[in-house]
Amino acid sequence: MFRLEAKKPSLCKSEPLTSERVRATLSVLKGVLTSCYGPSGRLKQLHNGLGGSVRTTSQSSALLANLSVTHPILKILTTSVQNHVSCFSDCGLFTGILCCNLIENVHRMGLTPTTAIKLNKHLLSLCTSYLKSEVCGCRIPVNFSSTQILLCLVRSVLTSKPACMLTRKEIEHISTLILRAFLLTIPENTKDHIILGKSIIVPLKGQRVIDSTVLPGILIEMSEVQLMKILPFKKSDSFKVALFRVSLSGDLSDTGEGTVVVNYGVSLENAVLDQLLNLGRQLVGDHVDLVMCQKVIHPSLKQFLSMHHVTAIDRVGVALMEPLSKMTGTQPIGSLSSISPSSYGSVKDLCTEKFGFKWFFHLIPNEETVCSLLLGNRNDTVWDELKLTCETALHVLQLTIKEPCVLLGGGCTETHLAAYIRHQTLNKPESILKDGWCTQTELQLTTEAFCSALESLTGSLEHDGGEILTDMKYGHLWSVQADSPSVVHWPDLLSRCGCGLYSSQEELNWSFLRSAQRPFAPQPCLPHEAVGSANNLTLDCFTAKLSGLKVAVETANLILDLSYIIEDKN
């Protein structure tokens, strides 16, 4: 018997943001994200109460993936940030904190959601237009004939991830390796469109960070015993390669569903083995030098190939199939029937490598567009964090090729942008007010909410009780240590701004962040001599940050626009 229960009515809640519980939950999420922000952000340990691995991180991708949220508003916010990070890899914390700040400020100032949403859209378009313009004072074009800006960008990504536990020397070493790995993926001969290669991160857990290195080609980890079985390699100018994605083990797992009909007296195992050996004869006849298989190769087929001086490597794994195909020019073979000659590829050379206690089979390509970044770190936890950071840095460099410019980091872009928006809305409000759908007061309040959200974000970079200042010429961020004298000659305490572009020895005036000050026009157009002379800039990815800004504002507007939440309780 089945027990029938009456269907429960859906739970309908109006004006969800007016709930004290919802606002408190948003505040908690904001606090978690804010505490992780920046180079001195506090680390978080993620673990299951029932046991299992422990993850130490301050990165939004790891944090939000392990954070269980139940309220629909939090789900909207976290999903938006996760979608942004999945596309751009960087600026996840920036996006989440800015979104929380915007929602919080609109409610704190008592603004009507409809008006705030419209004005937020206008202010967002003002930001994006300025950031894309040639007169933008916080955007630097990237010159690919020099590696200086690219190296600063990679170094900034590494520095912002404290859970990697890197020293300054290690940061410099890994930054150089990441940039080298990226440059190896760029083909030498390109026409209209660039098709980038691939960088593969190979674990050297337990080894020193400083022992990390980059090699062209692909390294496949093998035991010393396995390597001894396939050595020595015959000498050749080029090695012909066959790559199989189908199992060569002789089992029937890849035959699909259905019934296999076998005649009486026929041994199925022998029939399959004969088919494998026929395949081996074709490979030998086609003068193949190296056979690689994603899955398992039957021992008899391995022995047959070895007798004919063909190297056989199995259990390559699905992760290496695409890079192997790209590097060798092979088409992965998916059947045991006759092989088309066009399926074969080639490599320049084969050799072995040893790093620490690990042995590797090294495939050296004809054209260096695939490389291996052998990455070491002290233990599994910090290695996982460093791997994720290196992947982010490599993705950021790829995005920079598409849009060859970067933004000033260290909070300077946000404070500069806030100063620019305040000045524009104060001096040119006619474009907004002419339609009559908002008042001068509403415009001023929404502008203040928007700019304050940006400035609060930069304030999140300070975790040790220090003060944040802005200068009245460039609109950049300056940090002062805690317990500094209240009356002081600022140039004596300040060294360089957050991004490292400007020095305190210039003739500048400073004020505390979010203090009452008259709006001013920050200086546009970065001077070339200032950019050229700065060797240690803190930079942000232009594409990732611009997308993060858009996602933050659009998600905040979506949440502000929610009138009802309807939950099915069945």
KOLVOVEX-285309 format. One record per residue (C-alpha): residue in three letters; x, y, z. Coordinates in steps of 0.25 Angstrom, whole numbers, padded with zeros to 4 digits, always signed. Each point is the difference from the previous one (the first is absolute). Layout:
<sites>
ALAXYZ
...
</sites>
This chain:
<sites>
MET+0000+0000+0000
PHE+0004+0014-0003
ARG-0002+0011+0010
LEU-0006+0012-0007
GLU+0002+0014+0006
ALA-0006+0013-0004
LYS+0008+0009-0008
LYS+0006+0011+0008
PRO-0002+0014-0005
SER+0012+0008-0006
LEU+0006+0010+0010
CYS-0001+0014-0005
LYS+0008+0011+0006
SER-0001+0015-0005
GLU+0011+0010+0000
PRO+0011-0010+0005
LEU+0011+0011+0002
THR-0009+0006+0011
SER+0003-0012+0008
GLU+0010+0002+0011
ARG+0004-0015-0001
VAL+0003+0002-0015
ARG+0008+0012+0002
ALA+0008-0006+0012
THR+0003-0012-0009
LEU+0005+0009-0011
SER+0008+0007+0010
VAL+0007-0013+0004
LEU+0003-0004-0014
LYS+0006+0014-0003
GLY+0008-0002+0013
VAL+0006-0013-0005
LEU+0003+0005-0014
THR+0006+0013+0006
SER+0009-0007+0010
CYS+0007-0008-0012
TYR+0002+0012-0009
GLY+0014+0005-0004
PRO+0014-0005+0003
SER-0002+0001+0015
GLY-0013-0007-0001
ARG-0003-0010+0011
LEU+0000-0014-0004
LYS-0012-0010+0002
GLN+0000-0015+0003
LEU-0010-0008-0008
HIS-0003-0014+0006
ASN-0012-0009+0002
GLY-0004-0003+0014
LEU-0001-0015-0003
GLY+0015+0000-0004
GLY+0008+0000-0013
SER+0010+0010-0006
VAL+0002+0014+0005
ARG+0002+0012-0009
THR+0006+0013+0003
THR-0003+0011-0009
SER-0004+0015-0002
GLN-0005-0002-0014
SER-0014+0002-0004
SER-0001-0012-0009
ALA+0004-0010+0011
LEU-0008+0008+0010
LEU-0013+0001-0007
ALA+0001-0015-0005
ASN+0000-0005+0014
LEU-0009+0010+0006
SER-0014-0005+0002
VAL-0011+0011-0001
THR-0015-0003+0001
HIS-0007+0014-0002
PRO-0004+0004-0014
ILE+0007+0013+0001
LEU+0013-0005+0004
LYS-0001-0011-0011
ILE-0002+0011-0011
LEU+0012+0008+0005
THR+0010-0012+0002
THR-0005-0006-0013
SER+0003+0013-0008
VAL+0014+0001+0006
GLN+0003-0015-0003
ASN-0005+0002-0014
HIS+0009+0012-0001
VAL+0012-0008+0005
SER-0002-0012-0009
CYS+0001+0010-0012
PHE+0011+0009+0005
SER+0007-0007+0011
ASP+0003+0013+0008
CYS-0007+0011+0007
GLY-0010-0009+0007
LEU+0001+0007+0014
PHE+0000+0013-0006
THR-0013-0003-0007
GLY-0007-0006+0013
ILE+0004+0011+0009
LEU-0004+0011-0009
CYS-0013-0006-0002
CYS-0003-0001+0015
ASN+0005+0014+0002
LEU-0010+0005-0011
ILE-0012-0007+0006
GLU+0004+0005+0014
ASN+0002+0014-0004
VAL-0013+0001-0007
HIS-0008-0004+0012
ARG+0009+0008+0010
MET-0003+0013-0008
GLY-0015-0004-0001
LEU+0000+0001-0015
THR-0012-0005-0009
PRO+0005-0013-0006
THR-0006+0004-0014
THR+0007+0013+0000
ALA+0013-0006+0005
ILE+0000-0011-0011
LYS-0002+0010-0011
LEU+0011+0009+0005
ASN+0010-0012+0003
LYS-0002-0003-0014
HIS+0004+0014-0005
LEU+0012+0000+0010
LEU+0005-0013-0005
SER-0001+0005-0015
LEU+0008+0012+0005
CYS+0011-0009+0006
THR+0001-0009-0012
SER+0001+0011-0010
TYR+0011+0007+0008
LEU+0008-0013+0002
LYS-0001-0003-0015
SER+0004+0014-0004
GLU+0014+0005-0004
VAL-0001+0011+0011
CYS-0002-0010+0012
GLY+0010+0003+0011
CYS+0001-0015+0005
ARG+0002-0008-0012
ILE+0013-0004-0006
PRO+0002-0005-0014
VAL+0008-0013-0001
ASN+0012+0000-0010
PHE+0003-0014-0003
SER+0014+0003-0005
SER+0004+0002+0015
THR-0003-0010+0012
GLN+0000+0010+0011
ILE-0015+0003+0001
LEU-0004-0015-0002
LEU+0010-0004+0011
CYS-0006+0011+0009
LEU-0014-0006-0003
VAL+0004-0014+0003
ARG+0007+0004+0013
SER-0012+0008+0004
VAL-0009-0013-0001
LEU+0010-0008+0008
THR+0002+0010+0011
SER-0015+0001+0002
LYS-0001-0014+0004
PRO+0006-0001+0014
ALA-0003-0015+0002
CYS+0011-0004-0011
MET+0010+0003+0012
LEU+0010+0006-0010
THR+0012+0008+0003
ARG+0004+0012-0008
LYS+0011-0008-0007
GLU-0010-0011-0003
ILE-0010+0010-0005
GLU+0010+0005-0010
HIS+0004-0014-0005
ILE-0014-0005-0002
SER-0004+0013-0007
THR+0011-0002-0010
LEU-0004-0014-0002
ILE-0014+0003-0002
LEU+0003+0011-0010
ARG+0010-0009-0007
ALA-0011-0012-0001
PHE-0010+0010-0006
LEU+0010+0005-0010
LEU+0003-0014-0004
THR-0015-0002-0004
ILE+0000+0011-0010
PRO+0003-0006-0014
GLU+0012+0007-0007
ASN-0007+0001-0014
THR-0014+0006+0001
LYS-0008+0006-0011
ASP-0014+0006+0004
HIS-0004-0007+0012
ILE+0009-0005+0011
ILE-0003-0014+0005
LEU+0007-0002+0014
GLY+0006-0013+0004
LYS-0001-0006+0014
SER+0007+0001+0013
ILE-0001-0013+0009
ILE+0003+0001+0014
VAL+0008-0012+0005
PRO+0000-0003+0016
LEU+0014-0001+0007
LYS-0007+0000+0014
GLY+0011+0000+0011
GLN+0010+0007-0009
ARG+0005+0014+0002
VAL-0007+0011-0007
ILE+0013+0005-0005
ASP+0002-0014-0007
SER-0012+0003-0009
THR+0003+0001-0015
VAL-0006+0001-0014
LEU+0003-0010-0011
PRO-0006+0000-0014
GLY-0008-0012-0003
ILE-0008-0010+0009
LEU+0006-0008+0012
ILE-0007-0013+0003
GLU+0003-0005+0014
MET+0005-0014+0001
SER+0007-0009+0009
GLU+0015-0003-0002
VAL-0003-0015-0003
GLN-0010+0004-0011
LEU+0010+0009-0006
MET+0011-0010+0000
LYS-0010-0010-0008
ILE-0001+0010-0011
LEU+0014+0005-0001
PRO+0008+0003-0008
PHE-0007+0008-0011
LYS+0005-0001-0014
LYS+0006+0012-0006
SER-0008+0007-0010
ASP-0002+0014-0006
SER-0015-0002+0003
PHE-0009-0010+0007
LYS-0013-0004-0006
VAL-0011-0001+0011
ALA-0014-0007+0001
LEU-0009+0005+0011
PHE-0012-0010+0004
ARG-0012+0005+0008
VAL-0006-0014+0000
SER+0005-0011+0009
LEU+0010-0010-0005
SER-0001-0009+0011
GLY-0009-0011-0007
ASP-0012+0002+0009
LEU-0014+0002-0006
SER-0003+0013+0008
ASP+0000+0009-0012
THR-0009-0009-0009
GLY-0012+0008+0005
GLU-0014-0006+0004
GLY-0006-0012-0006
THR+0002-0015-0002
VAL+0013-0006-0005
VAL-0002-0013-0009
VAL+0012-0009+0001
ASN+0000-0013-0009
TYR+0002-0013+0007
GLY+0014-0004+0003
VAL+0006+0014-0002
SER+0008+0006+0011
LEU-0004+0015+0002
GLU+0013+0003+0007
ASN+0008-0006-0011
ALA-0008+0007-0011
VAL+0002+0014+0007
LEU+0015-0003+0002
ASP+0001-0003-0015
GLN-0007+0013-0003
LEU+0010+0007+0009
LEU+0012-0007-0007
ASN-0005+0004-0014
LEU-0001+0014+0005
GLY+0014-0001+0005
ARG+0005-0005-0013
GLN-0007+0012-0007
LEU+0007+0009+0009
VAL+0014-0007-0003
GLY-0003+0000-0014
ASP-0003+0015+0000
HIS+0013+0003+0007
VAL-0006+0005+0013
ASP+0011+0003+0010
LEU-0009+0004+0012
VAL-0014-0006+0004
MET-0007+0007+0012
CYS-0013-0004+0005
GLN-0010+0007+0010
LYS-0004-0013+0006
VAL+0007-0013+0001
ILE+0009-0008-0010
HIS-0001-0015+0000
PRO+0014-0006+0005
SER+0001-0009-0013
LEU-0002+0012-0009
LYS+0010+0008+0008
GLN+0010-0012-0001
PHE-0003-0001-0015
LEU+0003+0015-0002
SER+0012+0000+0008
MET+0006-0012-0008
HIS-0001+0010-0012
HIS+0006+0011+0007
VAL-0013+0008+0002
THR-0001+0007+0013
ALA-0014-0002+0007
ILE-0005+0009+0011
ASP-0014-0003+0006
ARG-0009+0006+0011
VAL+0003+0014-0005
GLY-0013+0005+0006
VAL-0011+0009-0006
ALA+0006+0013+0005
LEU+0012-0001-0010
MET-0007-0005-0012
GLU-0003+0014-0005
PRO+0014+0006+0002
LEU+0006-0013-0006
SER-0009+0002-0012
LYS+0003+0014-0002
MET+0015-0001+0002
THR+0002-0013-0009
GLY-0010+0004-0010
THR-0007-0014+0001
GLN-0015-0003-0001
PRO-0003-0009+0012
ILE-0004-0014-0005
GLY-0013-0005+0005
SER-0001-0014-0006
LEU+0008-0013-0002
SER-0003+0000-0015
SER+0009+0005-0011
ILE+0007+0013+0003
SER+0001+0012-0009
PRO+0014+0005-0003
SER-0005+0014+0003
SER-0003-0004+0015
TYR+0015-0001+0002
GLY+0009+0012+0006
SER+0014+0002+0004
VAL+0009+0005+0010
LYS+0015+0006-0001
ASP+0006-0009+0011
LEU-0002-0009+0012
CYS+0008+0000+0013
THR-0001-0002+0015
GLU+0001+0010+0011
LYS+0001-0001+0015
PHE-0004+0010+0010
GLY+0001-0004+0015
PHE-0004-0014+0001
LYS-0009+0000-0012
TRP+0003-0005-0014
PHE-0007+0006-0013
PHE-0001-0005-0014
HIS+0002+0013-0008
LEU-0006+0003-0014
ILE+0007+0012-0007
PRO-0009+0006-0010
ASN+0004+0005-0014
GLU-0006+0013+0003
GLU+0000+0006+0014
THR-0015+0003+0003
VAL-0002-0010+0011
CYS+0009+0001+0012
SER+0000-0006+0014
LEU+0001+0008+0013
LEU+0007-0009+0010
LEU-0005+0006+0013
GLY+0005-0003+0014
ASN-0005+0005+0014
ARG+0002-0005+0014
ASN-0013-0008+0002
ASP-0013-0004-0007
THR-0008+0011+0006
VAL+0009+0012-0004
TRP+0003-0007-0014
ASP-0015-0001-0003
GLU-0001+0015+0003
LEU+0012+0003-0008
LYS-0005-0008-0012
LEU-0013+0007+0000
THR+0007+0013+0001
CYS+0009-0003-0012
GLU-0012-0004-0008
THR-0006+0013+0003
ALA+0013+0008-0004
LEU+0000-0008-0013
HIS-0014+0003-0003
VAL+0002+0015+0003
LEU+0011+0000-0010
GLN-0009-0006-0011
LEU-0010+0010+0003
THR+0010+0011-0001
ILE+0003-0004-0015
LYS-0014+0002-0003
GLU-0001+0014+0006
PRO+0015+0005+0001
CYS-0001+0009+0012
VAL+0000-0001+0015
LEU-0006+0008+0012
LEU+0007+0005+0012
GLY-0001-0009+0012
GLY+0001+0002+0015
GLY-0013+0007+0001
CYS+0004+0012-0009
THR-0009-0003-0011
GLU-0012+0000+0009
THR+0003+0013+0008
HIS+0004+0007-0014
LEU-0013-0005-0006
ALA-0008+0005+0012
ALA+0006+0014-0001
TYR-0003+0000-0015
ILE-0015-0003+0002
ARG-0002+0010+0011
HIS+0006+0011-0008
GLN-0008-0004-0013
THR-0013-0001+0007
LEU+0002+0013+0008
ASN+0004+0008-0012
LYS-0008-0007-0011
PRO-0013-0004+0006
GLU-0008+0005-0012
SER+0001-0013-0008
ILE-0007-0008+0011
LEU-0010+0011+0005
LYS-0005+0004-0013
ASP-0010-0011-0001
GLY-0006+0004+0014
TRP-0001-0015+0005
CYS+0009+0004+0012
THR+0003+0012+0009
GLN+0014+0007+0002
THR-0001-0006+0015
GLU-0002-0014-0005
LEU+0011+0001-0010
GLN+0010+0005+0011
LEU-0004-0011+0010
THR+0001-0011-0011
THR+0013+0005-0004
GLU+0005+0000+0014
ALA-0005-0014+0002
PHE+0007-0005-0012
CYS+0013+0008+0003
SER+0000-0004+0014
ALA-0001-0015-0004
LEU+0012+0001-0008
GLU+0008+0007+0011
SER-0005-0010+0010
LEU+0006-0010-0009
THR+0014+0006+0000
GLY-0002+0001+0015
SER-0001-0015+0001
LEU+0015-0001-0004
GLU+0004+0005+0014
HIS-0001-0011+0010
ASP+0009+0005+0011
GLY-0007+0013+0005
GLY+0008+0009-0009
GLU-0006+0013-0007
ILE-0003+0001-0015
LEU+0002+0014-0006
THR-0002+0005-0014
ASP+0008+0011-0007
MET-0008+0012-0006
LYS+0008+0000-0014
TYR-0001-0014-0005
GLY-0010-0006+0009
HIS+0009-0012+0004
LEU+0000-0008+0013
TRP+0010+0002+0010
SER+0002-0009+0013
VAL+0004+0004+0014
GLN+0004-0009+0010
ALA-0008-0001+0013
ASP+0005+0008+0012
SER+0005+0011-0009
PRO+0001+0014+0006
SER-0013+0008-0002
VAL+0008+0013-0004
VAL+0010-0003-0010
HIS+0007+0004-0013
TRP-0006-0011-0009
PRO+0012-0001-0009
ASP+0008-0005+0012
LEU-0010-0012+0002
LEU-0004-0003-0014
SER+0009-0006-0010
ARG-0008-0004-0013
CYS-0014-0001-0003
GLY-0007-0014+0000
CYS+0003-0003-0015
GLY+0015+0005+0002
LEU-0001+0010-0012
TYR+0001+0013+0008
SER+0010+0004+0012
SER-0004+0008+0012
GLN+0011+0010-0003
GLU-0008+0007-0011
GLU-0008+0012+0004
LEU-0013-0007+0004
ASN-0011+0003+0010
TRP-0007-0012+0007
SER-0013-0002+0007
PHE-0005-0012+0008
LEU-0009-0009-0008
ARG-0015+0003+0001
SER+0003+0013+0007
ALA-0008+0012-0004
GLN+0007+0006-0012
ARG-0004+0008-0012
PRO+0000-0008-0013
PHE+0012+0002-0009
ALA+0004-0005-0014
PRO+0011-0010+0001
GLN+0011+0002-0010
PRO-0003-0008-0013
CYS+0010-0007-0009
LEU+0011-0007+0007
PRO+0014+0007-0003
HIS+0009-0010-0008
GLU+0012+0003+0007
ALA-0007-0003+0014
VAL-0004-0014-0006
GLY+0013-0003-0006
SER+0008+0003+0012
ALA-0008-0008+0010
ASN+0005-0015+0000
ASN-0009-0005+0011
LEU-0014+0004-0003
THR-0012-0007+0006
LEU-0010-0003-0012
ASP-0013-0006-0002
CYS-0005-0007-0013
PHE-0009+0010-0008
THR-0010-0010-0005
ALA-0002-0007+0013
LYS-0002+0012+0008
LEU-0009+0007-0010
SER-0009-0013+0000
GLY+0001+0000+0015
LEU-0005+0014+0001
LYS-0012-0003-0010
VAL-0004-0013+0007
ALA+0001+0007+0014
VAL-0009+0011-0004
GLU-0010-0008-0009
THR-0001-0011+0012
ALA-0003+0011+0010
ASN-0010+0006-0009
LEU-0007-0014-0002
ILE+0000-0002+0016
LEU-0005+0014+0002
ASP-0011-0002-0010
LEU-0006-0013+0007
SER-0014+0003+0005
TYR-0003-0015+0004
ILE+0006-0013+0003
ILE-0008-0012-0003
GLU+0005-0013+0006
ASP-0006-0014-0002
LYS+0000-0007+0013
ASN-0004-0014-0006
</sites>
